[in-house]
Amino acid sequence: MNFNTKTIHGGQKHEEATGSVMPPIFQTSTYAQSSPGQHKGYEYSRAANPTRTALENNFAAIENCTHGFAFSSGLSAIDCVLKMLSSGDEVIAGDDLYGGTYRMFTRMFEKYGLNFQFVDTNEVTNVTNAVSQSTKLVWLETPTNPLMKIADIEKISEAVKAKDPNILIAVDNTFATPYLQQPLNLGADIVMHSATKYLGGHSDLVMGALMVKDKNLAEKLHFIQFAGGAIAGPMDAFLALRGIKTLHVRMQRHCENGRAIAEFLKNHHKVGEVYYPGFKDHPNHKVAKKQMRDFGGMVSFRLSDKSREAAFKFLENTRVFTLAESLGGVESLVNHPATMTHASIPETERIKIGVTDSLIRLSVGIEDINDLIDDLRRTLTL
Ligand SMILES: *Cc1c(COP(=O)(O)O)cnc(C)c1O
């Protein structure tokens, strides 16, 4: 099946009892057994629930692999991966991570004896130079949030595995989605999503996903999810499944609108830097072009007036763009990373990587492009 068919049919079958085309919302915790231990594959919904199974099969299909897991949030999916490690193990991660991921690594897992090194994953050698005997996991985001840096998944996977084939490569694929980029085909071992964002696509749920192709790895992750209990509920599983059916159509429009807005901003005299991997002068444009089908709907920029006041005036006055956390929904959002999504990163770290007060992040939605550009133009001239 091609991708645009997998989003709709991948891993799905009609419900047996009635032929229902959509999987029912199995709002149940437990399942009748005919004799102790004799059941139809479902015992207790923390282990498995049929609506969640339908979604997990779809997750696996869209990332072109065999095993998918649906979590109660993106962060609980990351938490599950980190719990495969032991005290003393080392993780190499990008230096421009989602704020909550950085917070979890440094404020939760360091306490349990995991060590983290944060490197600029723009350069493959920054990652390989950080590999030590204790390295067990490389955690990549590409494009990064919010500076839209690009990491070469294939080259990093190859170079790291050449040093030690047992090091796992995990990619947070939230920004790109499998429509644009499929890390498991590029040598990664684990794909993670905040399904809250593009997969769900309608800003109506919080959910995480893991996808893997290796059976042993899948068993380990399933055990941790089952033992820890961070599962997605059946109603959310249903909503995510419904959202994914239009992922390819939505992404096509997100990409079109994102490109138009990046170009509009680049040519506006009141705008300074624009961060968008689709620009030829983006430092890793070639890598983006190689590993992504298109460049997505996320665009960050700075006004030419770099003051906090100028940024706030912009953020408070857009009308079609809503000032809110999150991204990846059908509606356009505007965000101030320094005070919102990335507030959990210490100020000195934030400034070092460029998440300063002047930075504004857009999640470009799928509204009419003229309304979106008019909104930005009007706000820029206030
Ligand atoms: C939102 C987000 C997360 C965290 O996911 P939640 O669903 O909010 O727990 C992780 N990574 C990225 C890139 C995100 O945007």
The ligand as a MOL file (V3000), in Angstrom:
LIG
                    3D

  0  0  0     0  0            999 V3000
M  V30 BEGIN CTAB
M  V30 COUNTS 15 15 0 0 0
M  V30 BEGIN ATOM
M  V30 1 C 4.5570 18.3740 22.0840 0
M  V30 2 C 5.8350 17.6950 21.8220 0
M  V30 3 C 6.2970 16.6710 22.6560 0
M  V30 4 C 5.5580 16.2580 23.9190 0
M  V30 5 O 4.3430 15.6410 23.6310 0
M  V30 6 P 3.0380 15.7220 24.5770 0
M  V30 7 O 2.0170 15.0390 23.7590 0
M  V30 8 O 2.7630 17.1790 24.8000 0
M  V30 9 O 3.3800 15.0250 25.8290 0
M  V30 10 C 7.4860 16.0530 22.3250 0
M  V30 11 N 8.1930 16.4160 21.2240 0
M  V30 12 C 7.7780 17.3950 20.4040 0
M  V30 13 C 8.6020 17.7390 19.2090 0
M  V30 14 C 6.6000 18.0710 20.6710 0
M  V30 15 O 6.2140 19.0490 19.8530 0
M  V30 END ATOM
M  V30 BEGIN BOND
M  V30 1 1 1 2
M  V30 2 1 2 3
M  V30 3 2 2 14
M  V30 4 1 3 4
M  V30 5 2 3 10
M  V30 6 1 4 5
M  V30 7 1 5 6
M  V30 8 2 6 7
M  V30 9 1 6 8
M  V30 10 1 6 9
M  V30 11 1 10 11
M  V30 12 2 11 12
M  V30 13 1 12 13
M  V30 14 1 12 14
M  V30 15 1 14 15
M  V30 END BOND
M  V30 END CTAB
M  END
